[in-house]
Each structure stands twice: as C-alpha cells, then as structure tokens.
Amino acid sequence: MPTMKTTACKTRFAPSPTGYLHLGNVRTALFNALLARREQGCFLLRIEDTDRDRSRPEYVAALLEDLRWLGLDWQEGPERGGLHPPYAQSERAAIYAEHYQRLETTDQVYPCFCTPVELALSRKTQLAAGRPPRYAGTCARLSATERQARCERGLQPTLRFRTPPGQRVPFTDLARGPQQFASDDIGDFIIRRADGGPQFFFANAVDDALMGITHLLRGEDHLSNTPRQLLLLEALGLPAPRYGHLALIVGADGGPLSKREGHFSVRELRATGYLPEALLNYLARLGHSYERDRWMPLAELAEGFTLERLGRAAARYDEAQLLHWQSEAVQRADPERLWAWLESAVVDEVPTTCREAFVATVRPNIRFPADAAFWAGRLFGAELPLSEDSRALIAQTGSAFFAQALAAYAEHGGVYQPLFDDLKRRTGAKGKALFMPMRAALTGELHGPELARILALLPPELARRRLEDAGSA
Ligand code: GLU
C-alpha cells in the first residue's frame, strides 16, 4: 500500500543577497542542512531579498553557486522548485498582502503615521526617563476620520501589529533551552514599511509557516525577533517552527565577523584553494561538537549532528583549526581532483607525463596550490634557490661527498635504494648525514616530500647539475 511521505523535519537557509556568503552564514546553512539530512528531512532555500536597495541578482547567483560548491544542495527552493513557490521574497508580495489583510480584518494591526523623526524623539524621551523604549501607541486608536485626514495630507503609513498586552511569550530554543519574553517589553511593532515592503521578521515568519518549516537554526542576533514572530504567527493562526539561535562566530580578536571582512567570504577562501570539505569539517565544529574529532565526509557530519551537542559559548574563528582541516581534506582528495585543483599553479612547470607522480609526491607537503607551485619550482625549475640552512649544510658537508654522489648517480640514476646504498658505501655517511645533504643539494630545502619520490621525479640532467653545483659550492 503506498504510504504518504510526511516530512518530519524541514529546515531552511534564508540568506539575504546583500553580499557574498561568509563563514558565519555558511555555518548557519550547514547546520540546517546537517539537521535535515540527519533526520532524512528536507532542506529548503529561500532568498530574502526584501531590502531592495542592497539586494543584488549577482549575489543570488553567487550564493547558489557557493552552496553547490560546498555540497549543500537544497531539496526545495530556487532552480529546484517545490510545493511552495516562489522562493524569493521579492516575488511574494501578493502572499504578504493577503496576510496583512487577515490581520486588518481582525483589527490586529493599524496604520501608523508617526514619522521617523517623531519616533526617534519618543525613543529618546523614554530612554531619558529610564524606561525601555517601545512604541507609545500614538496611532493605535485613531478614528477612521483621523486616518483619512492623515492620508489626505500625503502621509504614507506603516502597518503596526497590535501586540497583546500583559502576555508571556515563552518558547524552548533548540540551542539555548527555555526562553521567556514579556509582550509588554515588545510593544506594537511595524510589519509593513511605509514604502509598502514587508518588515523582515514578518515575511520571514509567514514564509517559514507557509513553507512548512519545522526547525530552524539561525544567528543569535535574531533571538529578539523570535517573540514577535511567535506573536504574529499566533495572530495569523499559523504553525510556528522551532527556533534555535546559534552563538555568533567571533573574529580572532573577539570582534564580530562581518560581511565586510572579505577575508572570510567563501569566494575568497575558495580562490585561496580551500576545499569545501575543509570548510565543512571546520564549521561543523564551530558551535557544535562531535564525539570524535576526525575528518568526516558530509554524510558522516550529518549522521553525528545533534541538537544536544550545540554549544552556547561564542565560537571563535581559529585559522589554525581551519588549516588543519584543509590539510586533512587535501590528503583525502582523489588524485584527479587534486590535479584539477592545483593545475593552474603548476601547469607550466610540471611535464605532462609527470602529473600523477607529482601529485602523489607533493600531496603530504601542501595545503594550497601555491605550495604545489613552490615544489614544482624545486623539482623542475632550471634555477634552484637554496634556503639558508641548505646552503650551510652543503658547505659543511664538503665537495668530496657530492663528487661521490655524482658517481653513484651516474651508476644508478634516481633509483633511491641502490643509489643510497652505494653512496653510503662510498662515503661512510649514514642516517641524516647521508640523506640531508642530498635533500639540500637536490631541492634547496631541508624538509619536503619523500626523497625517494623526489629522486624518481627529478629530470636526470637537473639532478646531475644540482649535485655538481653542490660539489663546487
Ligand atoms: N535573511 C535573514 C538573514 O540573512 C534570515 C534570518 C533567519 O534565518 O531567520 O539574516
């Protein structure tokens, strides 16, 4: 018998396209995506573009691309469709109009003609008197004639919600536990701006309810919107999702991470060479902890994600941690993908036939394509710059050693074991004294990829020249 599929858990990411995705909002997207996956539910994407001045279509395109690059695909939303279109708020004006109307019919809203200047003055007076500022109710009880007169004077009203007085607004936050607000602290609030556009938390709450969102995680900067949204949904007779507020990610200096910090935009991190799995492994642990601290693919990150393990403390951005996960991701990426990732940085130097071996050789020693470019230069560059310590070691080792090395190389080529067995016999050197001078002479560095792999990759004429140069240093 066919069963009706009910979605037990439906989460969403609702970005405002006013800039590029940055670590903070990617974490929000990730947590919602993980929660949905973990519960085999649905992850919805909605574009909150009600701020007409700041929203741009190119930011929408960029955020869809960034989310896909990260592997955070949505099951419902733009370019994907679903049961609740449209998925951009700028196209939902008719839906909001219908809901204003419902509130008007039940007298739960009223037009407010107070100007921003008047409101600011009232706020100032209340603050000066030591009272928390809230709307003074000036327009709450205007008669129809009074309203008419104001409209005739050309005043554009906002629409204000009549917050029920003397109510407690309790809810259990998915991350922070029980919360309680008093409606008297909130006062009547605007749900439609004077220009006719919806206020953020109105459109946001209505859409969550209509789109069937059951759970949502968002930044803790939205916590104070939640009681208003709960009041609105109650007034509209719509179901409320369960809200969870995540402690914000703070910068290394304790200050907020902002969109203006381009350093943290996904685009920039991607251009530097960060791999998506590195960002995901890092962010999944920023405000959430896993039982085990090992690298995980997205499916496992989802499996281990639970609301009980959400943290409350501010999550501090830590570049060292991010770099750690980047190394892990690089070690795990498959070879073709890794070549595609570093190709443009090394393609001029690495011979076509050596690509695979090059990737295998440098992989443990790189975190970014720029690191690969460094080793490509050391392996295939006509000129070999010597690091300070390499130069010193070569001088200290002396030319006799390198003369023997040349002779051994002439005999065995770059085949590691016979080459070093022979060199050991010839010079009596062993261990570090045997290997380090060779590493210094052949790569100009005292650290780096495995010597056996380097020898196999180094073009013989370069190897010989470098040993000669070391011998005559
Ligand atoms: N558009 C809002 C933002 O980007 C969404 C807030 C929410 O998740 O409810 O901050």
Residues whose N, C-alpha, C, O or C-beta is under 5 A from the ligand:
A	BS01	LIG	A14 P15 S16 E48 N204 L217 R218
